[in-house]
């Protein structure tokens, strides 16, 4: 599902669907359905690719969420679970490697560090493996751990989890890990658009977590960024569609509890 949604909300998806409609119209010039389909695809991408439209739809998913505050948790041992997003691994001509987090994971790492500094006796669980076992990039749990250490979190306070491939598996893997650590209070760090599904997924796994939303990676947008169709708008639309479909799918599988 992730790959399909990503493709639909991409430049390739735009070109492919418009091309299908154009070919259809060329072969059936008298078809009213072909003309309407071409118009519908054009309008869909004009709306989906406009950041203001995609963001407005996504507001439903982030309603009621706010930045984490120290008073949101009680005193005592606490685990900060930061959910992975992705990594990028660069290689030189002799196969030396250098891996970094992607922009979304970077915002989550920053939020995890901020929360860590607000809480005494905190641990951080850096969670996330490879979605595809053949992915050559480093697991996001590993690259986030490196970024956390770089930003001042003691490595001894970080637990790395790289087995999970999606949000459901992260919850399933992290739940027994928290139990083995004897920690009952959990702060969940992820992007605000991803938080609703994440909280429901962890709740279904028996973890009632306190949300700590990361600040969106795209700030200080210009007026044209908001109102003109763009790659940024398509990216935002993909995130919203992925979460809406993800919640429905997880609920159907019994992986989500509201």
N, C-alpha and C positions, 0 to 999 in steps of 0.2 A: 504493500500500500504506500509506503514511504516513497519508494522509487517512482511509482505511477503519479502520485500527487506532485512530486518534485518535477517530473517531466511536463505535466500539464501546465504548471505555473513556471515555465521557463521559455526562453527565446525559441528553443527547438519546438516546444509544444505549440507556441503561437504560429510559427511557420507551418508546421505539419497540419494543423487543423484548418488554417486558412487555405493551404494548398489543396487539401481534400475538397473543401467547399468550392474553390475556383474550378478545379477539374470537373467536379460534379456539374457546375453551372455551364461549363463549356460543352460538355457532352450532352447535357439536357437543358439547352437554353430556354426552353419554354416552361421549365419546372418551377412552379411557385414555391414548393418546399425547399428547393435548392437555394433560391434567392433569400428566403426567410432564414435558412440555416446559416448562410454567409453573414447576413446581418446580425443574427443572434451571436455568432462566434465573435464578430468584431465588437459588438457591444459588451459581451462578457469580458473580453480581454481589456477593453478600454476601462471598464470598472475595476476588474481584478488587478490591473496594473497601476491603478491610481492609489497611492499610499493613503490618502485621506479616507478613501472608501474601505480599503482592507483594514486599516487601523480602527475605523469606526465599528466595523463588524466585530473585530476582536475585543472591543471594550466589554462585550457581554461576558467574555471568559475571564476578564481581570477585575470584574466588579467586586468591590469589598476588600480587595487586596491592598496592602500598604507596606512601606518599608519596615523592616524588623526593628524593634526597640528592645533595650536591655530588660525592661519590665515585662516582656512577653514570656519570659521563662523564670522559673523559680531557681533558687540557689541549689547547687548540687551538680554531680557529674552529668554532663550533657554531650551528646554526639551531634555534630554538625555534618549532615549528609549532603554532599554537593554532587549533583547529578551531571554526568558527562554530556558533551555535545559532539565533539569531534576534534581531530588532530590533523596536522600537516607535517609530513616528514620530507625534508630536503636531503638530497644525496649528491655527492660530488662524483668525479670520474673514477675514483678508487673505492666507491661505495661507502665512504664515511657518511654518517647520518646525523641530522640535527632535527629534533622534533619539537613542535610548539603547539599550543592549543589554538583552536579556531576562535574567531571573534566572540561568538556566543559563549563558549566555555571560558574565555578570558573574563567576561563580565561576571560569570558565576564564581570564578576563583576570587575575584576582587570582593564580592559580597561575602564569601566564606571567610576571608581574612578579616573583614570588618566585624562580622559576627563573632569570630574567634576572639578578637580583642575586647569584646564586650562581656564575654562569659568566662567565669573562673572554672577551672577543672574541665575544660572542653577538649574533646577529641574531634578530629575531622576524618570522615570517611570519604575518600576520593573514589567515586564510583563510575564505572563505565568501561566496557570492553569494546571489541570490534563488532560492528553490526554484521559485517561479512568476514568470515574466517580467513579469506584470501586477501583482505585489505592490507596493503603494504605499510600503511601508516601505523604509528604506535598507538596502543590503546589509550583512550582519553583519560582513564583513571590514572595512568602513569604520567602523562604529560601534565595533567592538572597537579599531581603531586609535586612535580618539578617546579611548576609555577608557584605553588603554595610555599615551598621552601625558599624560593627566590624572593618572595615577598615577606619573609620573616617568620613563617610558621615553623617551629621546631619539627624536624623530620620524625622525631620520636613520638610526636602527638598525631601523626597521620597514619591511617590505615588505608591501604590501597586494595580496591576490588576491581578486577578486570575480566571477570567471567561473564557478566551480563551483556546482552545485546540490545535490550530495549528497556523501557520504563518498568514494565511488568517484572522482568527478570531482575532488575535492580532491587525492586521491593522484596522479591522472593529471596534473593541472596543476602540482602542487608538485614532482614528480620532476624535470622538466627545469629548473625554476627553481633547485632546489638545485644541479644540475650546472652551470648557468651562473654561479652564485655561487662555485663551487669548494669547496663545503662537503660533507664526507662524514659528518659526525657530526650526528645529528638527535635532538632531544628532542620528543616528541609530547605536546601538552597537550589533554586533553579530559576529559569527565566519566567517572567510574570505570565506570559502567554501559555507556558507549559505547566504552571503551578496547579491549576484546577485539576487536570488529569493526574498529576503526580500525587497530590494529596489524596485523591480518591483511590489511587492504586495502592499507595502505602497503607491507607486505612483498611483496604480489603485484605492486606497482608498482616493486619493486626498492629499497625504502627500509627498512632495518632500524633502527627508531627505538627510543629509550629512552622508556618511558612516564613521564608525570608526571600523575597523576590529580588533578583538581580536587576540592576538598571538596564534598560534596553541599550543595545550596542550602537544604535543610530540616534545621535543627538544633534541639536542645532540645525535641523533641517530648514532649508529655504522654502519660500512660498511655492516656487516651481517644483521642488521635491514633493510637496504635499499634493499639488493639483494636477501635475502632468503624469501620464502613464510612464513607467520606468521599470528597470530591473529591480529597484528597491521595492516598488509597489508589488511586483510579482512575488518577490521573496516574502514580503509580509503576508500576501494573500495565501501563499503556500503554507506558511506557519499556521495561519488561522484554520485553513481547510484541514490540515493534518491533525490539529487538536480536536476539532469538531468531529471528524470521522473517527479519530482515535478514541474519544470518550464513548461514542456509540459502539464501537467495536469492543472495547474493553468491558463495557457494561453487558453486552451480549454474551461475552465469554465468562462473566462473573469475576472479572479482574478489577472492577471499579465499584466503589461504594460511596454514595453521596452523603 
